[in-house]
């Protein structure tokens, strides 16, 4: 967010800093890879090991007392589309980049690490491509994971190392939200900065969800690298990311996504679609279905979207969906 631009633009009409009013198709793949995530995109399988240590839930959740079922692995699928891609198949120039959004899925030994980032579109009016910042941030996070320069219980440090690395010349100018998840043994560790986020679903109910971080309505926390002498953008740092630790069980489902999903698809609708995920064979199909649902609702002027409800609560009239880039990573614990 650049200054107060997003709220003022919203008040002036059906515009948001990160919204360009056009649609696109969903890109996804169904390839499978083990321990070599850089070689493919889409559904992936990661082996892990069981652990008996207890974890503490730090986000909104329902109390669970069951003994965790040992885990055999993690299956992951990523998909999304750019809001500007309309009337044809999505052409993703680089893996894991959907418009101004970016994501990654990676492993180190028996640890699975995923992340999403949402570039702030307001930079376009200065001639700056917002996707350069978000994609660079995710690439640097992935490098940290591939080198093993992290502790599984400290996802915030992955974000911090990546942000420091991308600050070196030639550095990208821009801003982005970010959410990093680590699945290690039977525990999920998270670090969320801004309005991207995740939910953990168990037995058809939400076990835990991340908390949206905003300075004010439609102005999320965000990492920023600014031109010399420039003022007016938020300068949040990785240490402001909210961390959580969540104990996982076999059958748990994790949905990680940018706000293109959460602003358009009610949580109950997400839960209903996840009921179709009965095993690894359906993960790409369900991931694709969620993204398609978000796209359809984003351009539905009659729907009462989660974003329109939040806007109304703040005194803004923003009926219908919110066109935006949509990126999501779906994880199934098996």
C-alpha positions, 0 to 999 in steps of 0.5 A: 500500500502506498500511503492511503491510496487503496482506501481513497481509490475505493471510496472513489469507485470500484477500484482497489490498488491491487485490482485490475478488472479482467479475468483469466484462466487457471494454470496448474499441473498434476506432476508428482515429485519427491524431494525435488520440488524445483523440477515440477509444478502442481501436485507434489509429495513430500515424505516426513517422519512422525514425532511425539512432541506437543505443539501449541496453537497460537492462532484462532482455533478449536481445542483438540485433545486427540493424540496425533496420528503419525504422519507419512507425508505431505501432498501439495498442489499450487495453482492460480491465475492473473487477473489481467489474463482474460479470454484464454489460457493463462500463460505463466512466464515463470513458475509460481508467478500469477500476475502480481502474486507469487508462490513456492513449494520446496523441501529440505530433507524431510521438511516441506516449506511453502509460501505466497506473496501478493505484490502491491499494485499501486506501484504501477502508477510509478512505472514499477512492475509489482510482480518483480518484488513478490516473485523475488521475495519468494525466490529468495525464500526458496533459496534459503530452504534449498540451502537448509539455512533455517530452523523448521520452527522459525519461518519468520527467519526465512522471511527475514533472510530472504528480505535481507538478500533481496535488499542487495543491488540490484534490488527490486522496488515495491511492496508485498504481503507474505505468508510462509508455512513449514511442515516439519514432522507432525507440526505446522509452523507459520509466519504471516505478514499482511492479508494473505493467510491460511486455514487448517481444516480437520474433519470438515471444520476449521481447526486454525486460521491466520489473522489478517494484519492491516494498518487500516481497511484494505491496507495490509502489513507489507514488506517494502523496498523504496526508491531513494528519497521516497516517502509514503509507503508502509515499511513493515519488517519481517519481525512483525509477522504473526507466528503460530505453531499447530499440531497436525494429524493425518487427514488435515488439510491446509489452504494457503492463499493470497487475498484473491481467494479470501476476499472472494470465497466465503470460508464455508464455501472453501470448507464445502469444496474441501470435502471432495478431497478424499486423497492425494489423487484429488488434490490438483482437482480440488485446488483448481476448483477453489481457484476457479470459484474465486475467479467466478465470484471475483467478477460476480457483481451480485455476490456478497463477498467477504470483501464487500462485507468488510468494506460495508463494516468500514462505511464503504459501498463495494458490492460484488466480488473483488477482481484480483490475482489468485494464488493458492497452495493446497496441502494434504497431510497423509 
